[in-house]
């Protein structure tokens, strides 16, 4: 039984390591802060109705703010990192 629990914990840890590494970089910290603010702003925006509209708006706003902050998209921050940050920010907002 302990072997199964250990295997499960190690599997979860291996899954989480890339996420943790992402958010411990300078650009990752900026991404997390921007995503939290943008998601909160979008939640208050009543003109965005569907989840797809909200996700696209969040993605575009985050990307624009990162670029304005001098962070290279595709190099320091990827699209998948932005999507993960949106998911984490939505979970934190709820």
C-alpha positions as CSV (number, residue, x, y, z in Angstrom):
1,X,0.0,0.0,0.0
2,X,2.8,2.5,0.9
3,X,4.5,1.7,-2.4
4,X,1.3,2.7,-4.3
5,X,0.9,5.9,-2.3
6,X,4.6,6.8,-2.9
7,X,4.2,6.1,-6.6
8,X,1.1,8.3,-6.7
9,X,2.8,11.2,-4.9
10,X,5.8,10.9,-7.1
11,X,3.6,11.0,-10.2
12,X,1.8,14.1,-9.0
13,X,5.2,15.7,-8.1
14,X,6.6,15.0,-11.6
15,X,3.5,16.5,-13.1
16,X,3.8,19.7,-11.0
17,X,7.5,20.3,-11.4
18,X,7.2,22.1,-14.8
19,X,4.5,24.3,-13.5
20,X,6.5,25.2,-10.4
21,X,9.6,26.0,-12.5
22,X,7.6,28.2,-14.8
23,X,6.3,30.4,-12.0
24,X,9.6,30.7,-10.2
25,X,11.3,32.6,-13.1
26,X,11.2,36.4,-13.3
27,X,8.8,36.2,-16.3
28,X,6.8,33.6,-14.6
29,X,6.2,35.8,-11.6
30,X,5.2,38.7,-13.9
31,X,2.9,36.3,-15.8
32,X,1.2,35.1,-12.6
33,X,0.6,38.7,-11.3
34,X,-0.7,39.9,-14.6
35,X,-3.0,36.8,-15.0
36,X,-4.5,37.2,-11.6
37,X,-5.3,40.9,-12.3
38,X,-6.7,40.3,-15.8
39,X,-8.9,37.4,-14.7
40,X,-10.3,39.5,-11.9
41,X,-11.0,42.4,-14.4
42,X,-12.6,40.0,-16.8
43,X,-14.8,38.5,-14.2
44,X,-16.2,42.0,-13.5
45,X,-16.7,42.7,-17.2
46,X,-20.3,42.0,-18.0
47,X,-19.9,42.5,-21.7
48,X,-18.1,39.2,-22.0
49,X,-20.7,36.4,-21.9
50,X,-19.2,33.1,-23.0
51,X,-16.3,31.3,-21.5
52,X,-14.6,31.4,-24.9
53,X,-14.9,35.2,-25.1
54,X,-13.5,35.5,-21.6
55,X,-10.6,33.1,-22.2
56,X,-9.6,34.9,-25.5
57,X,-9.9,38.3,-23.9
58,X,-7.7,37.1,-20.9
59,X,-5.2,35.6,-23.3
60,X,-5.0,38.8,-25.4
61,X,-4.8,41.1,-22.5
62,X,-2.1,39.1,-20.7
63,X,0.0,38.8,-23.9
64,X,-0.3,42.6,-24.6
65,X,0.8,43.4,-21.0
66,X,3.7,41.0,-21.1
67,X,4.9,42.5,-24.4
68,X,4.5,46.0,-23.0
69,X,6.6,44.9,-20.0
70,X,9.4,43.7,-22.3
71,X,8.8,40.0,-22.0
72,X,9.4,38.0,-25.2
73,X,6.4,35.9,-26.2
74,X,7.6,32.5,-27.5
75,X,10.9,32.9,-25.8
76,X,10.5,33.8,-22.1
77,X,6.7,33.0,-22.0
78,X,4.9,30.6,-24.3
79,X,1.2,30.5,-25.3
80,X,0.8,27.3,-23.2
81,X,2.3,29.1,-20.2
82,X,-0.2,31.9,-20.6
83,X,-3.1,29.3,-20.8
84,X,-1.8,27.6,-17.6
85,X,-1.6,31.0,-15.9
86,X,-5.2,31.7,-16.9
87,X,-6.4,28.4,-15.5
88,X,-4.5,28.9,-12.2
89,X,-5.9,32.5,-11.9
90,X,-9.5,31.3,-12.6
91,X,-9.1,28.6,-9.9
92,X,-7.7,31.2,-7.5
93,X,-10.5,33.7,-8.3
94,X,-13.3,31.2,-7.6
